């Protein structure tokens, strides 16, 4: 590993990773700013091409030393070649504990009395290249957190000892499948809302009879109910881009659910009569826990 404190603007770097699932991809660029401060986070700004799937990819100097880890890029036609990496010197203190950690190996490794007791919010890079951001305890994802794999799959919610445990959502198959419910040691238990995106872009429920309703105001609702009042598991999409997936009761969001705003902000947790409760968590569009 290199020393990110010695990086200079204009220095050559390369980025390796799996953008859009294309393994073994290498791009080249320079350091635009070695110490860019964004939202109180010191980042390495670089101009090497970065795409979805590059998160967690190493940034290498001309000695093939890792000097940073990709975590964000700006995807906008008005913005070009502005991408961000976590300096490797900020990651080094955590590698002694977590370098060989995998989610499977973490199963049952620690006992706890409280999911959120004595947790800290950190970034963790797993040995398979997945990136976790959220609460941790004893070096393991523990509490509310957000994980992204190299393939682009996402898991967010409550974690215990490195596995989803509690309220959780898993997004797989390039965003075509959503599974929300209660999880125990990484597996869904009991009832769950399992949504699949159809070819026309609408959602349907797996293992449940469902139909799609479109109201006059443009709201689209995939329902499990037997009438037009949302009840049971369902998904609602608003014309402005907002999306809710979860449980309903008498037309209100009630039970387990996730709300995704059009700007990418997320709330996942329990709802009562249309409002979120204190049992839940907020994430930014990049997966950072509020």
N, C-alpha and C positions, 0 to 999 in steps of 0.2 A: 504494500500500500504506500501511496505517496503522502505528501504533506500539503494539504489544501491551503495552508496559511502562506505558502510561498508562490501561489499562482499569480500571474500577471495578466493584465488586459492585453489581448493580441496573441496570447500563447496558443499553440496548436493543441487540439484535443480530438479524440475520436469517441464515438458512442456505439456500443454494441447492444443488441436486444432483439426483441421479437415484435416489431410493429405490425399490428393487424394479424398477428399469429405467424409472421414470416420469420422463422428462427434463423439466427446467425447473420442478421442484417447489421452492417457497419456503416456509419455515416461519419463525416469529417467536418470539423469547424474550428472556431477559435473561442477563447474566453472573451466575452464582451465586457463583463464586469465581474471580478472575482469575489466581491463582497457587496452584492446588491441586497439592500434591506427592504423586505416586503412584509407588511403585517407583523413586524417585530421578529421576522425570521430572516437570518442571514443566508443568502442563497448565492450560488454561482450562476450568473447569467451567461448563456452560450448561444451560438447561432447554428450549431449542428442540427440537422433535420431530426425532429422528434415527432412521433405519431402515437395514437392510442395503442397501448401494448408495450411502450417503451418504459413505463413507470417501473422503477426498480432496477433499470439498466445501469451498468457502470459507465462512468466517464473516465477515460484513460489519458494520461499525458504521453509525451513522446518516448518515455521509458517503459511504457506499458504498465504504469502504476495507477491504481485506482485513486482518483482524487475527488470523486463525487458520485452521487446516485441520483438519477433522474427522478423527479417527482411531479413536474408540471410543465405544460406548454400552452401557448396561446393559439387557439384555433379560430382565427378570424381573418376574413379577406383583407381587412384593413391593417392587420398586424402580421409581420413576417419575421421569422428567425429570432424569436424571443422565447427561450426555453430555460427552465430552471432546474438546478440540482442541489441536493443537500451536500455541503462540504464533508468530505470523508472524516475530517478531524472531529466533527460533531457526532459521527456514528461510531468511531473507534471505541469509546468507553463502553458501548453496549455489546460489542462483538465477542468479548471474552465469555459472556454468558450465552449468547444467542446464535453464535456462528453456525452450529450444527442443529439448531432447533427446528423441528418440523411439527405440524399440528398433530400428527399421529403419535409422535413420541411424547407430546405434552399431556396426553390423556391420563388423568388421574395422578399427575405428578405431585400435586400439592393439594392440601385440604384447606378450606377457608370457612369462616362462619358468616361472612358478609361479602356479597359480590363486589361491593364498592368500598370496602374498608381498606384504608392505607394504600389506595391505588395512586398511580402517577400517569400523566398523559405523555406518551412518547411515540416515536416512530420505530418500527421494527422491520427488518428485512429478513425473511425466512430463507432457509437454504434452497428452496425451490424457486426463489426469485420473487415470491409474493411480497407485497408491501402492506403492513398493518399500521394503522394510525388510531390511537385511542388510549383507553385506560389499560394499565398493566400492573401486575404485582409479581414480585420475585422473578422478573424476566419473562413472564408469560402474558399473552392477551387475557385480560381479566377485567370485566366491567363492560362499559359501552365502547364499541370500536368498529372500525371500517377496514375491510381487507380487500385488496385487488390482486388477482393472479396475473401471471404473464399472458394468459390466454384472454384476459379481459373480463373474466367472471368476477362477481362481487358478492361479498357476504358482509352484512352489517347487522348490528344488534347487540345483545348481551353475550359476553364470553365468560367462560370459566376454565382456567387451566389450559388455555390455548384452543378451546373448542366452543362453538356456538352453544349457549346454554341459557335458555330463557326466551324472550321475544327476539325473533330474528327474521331476516329476509335474505334470500339467496337469488341472485340474478345470473342466469347461465345462457349458453348458446347465443352469444353476441347480443344479449338483451332481449331474446325472444321468449324466455321463460322466467317467471317470477314465483317464488314459493315463500309465503309468509305464514308464520304461526309460532308455536312453541317448540323449542328444540332442547334436547338433552344429550350432552356429550357428542354434539355434532350431528345428531339425527333428529328429524322431525317426529314429534309424538302427538297423538290425538288429532283433532281436526286442524286443517290448514287450508289456506287459500292458495291454490295452484293455478296460476294464470298462464296462458300461452298466447302469443301474438300470432294472429292469422295472416294470410297473404295480403288481405286488404287493410292491414294495420290495426284492426279491432282485436279485442281480447276475448278469450273464452275460458271457461273454468274446466279443469281436468277432473274427471270422475264425478261431475255434477252436471245436471241438466241446466243449461244457461241459455240466455238469449240477449241480444243487444238492442237497447232502446235508444232512440235519438229524439231529444225534446226540441221544441221550437226554438229555444234559445241557444241551440248548438251543443248542449251538454250530451255526452255519450255515456251510457251506463250499461255495463254487462252485469246481469243479475242472476242470482240464485232464487229470487223470490217468485211467488206465484201471482203477484200483482205488480203494479207500477210503483209501489212504495218500496224503496230499498230495504232489504232485510236479509240477514245471513251474510255470506261472503259475496263481495261485489267490488267492481272497479268503476270509478267515475273519472272522466276526462273532461276538462273545461276548455272552451275555445282559446283561452289565453295560454294554454300549455300546462296548467296545473293538473296533477294526477293524484288520486287517492286509491289505494288498494287495501282492502281489509274488511272488517266486520261492520254490519249495519244493524240498527234496530229502529223500527218505526220511522224510517227515513232519515235517521241521524247516524253519523259516524259513532259507533259504540262498540268497544271491545279492542281487539288488536288491529293496528293499522299503520300504514306509512303514507305520509303526504309529501309529494315532491313538487316544489314550486317551479315556475317556468324558468327561474334563474339558477336552478340546480340545488338550492337549499332543501334540506330534508329534515322531517321529524318522524321518528319511529317510536312507537310505544303504545300505551293504553289511552283510549278515548272514552269520554262519557258525554252522551247527549250532544254530540257534534263538536265538543272542545277537547283539546289534548289535556292530559293530566300531568302530574309531576313525575309519574313513572314513565320515563322516556328519555330520548336524547336528540339533540340537534347536530346536524353535520353541514358544513359548507359543501359547495359543489365539488371541491377537490377531495372530499372525504375527511376533512379536519373536524374533530370534535369540538363543539363550542364549549 
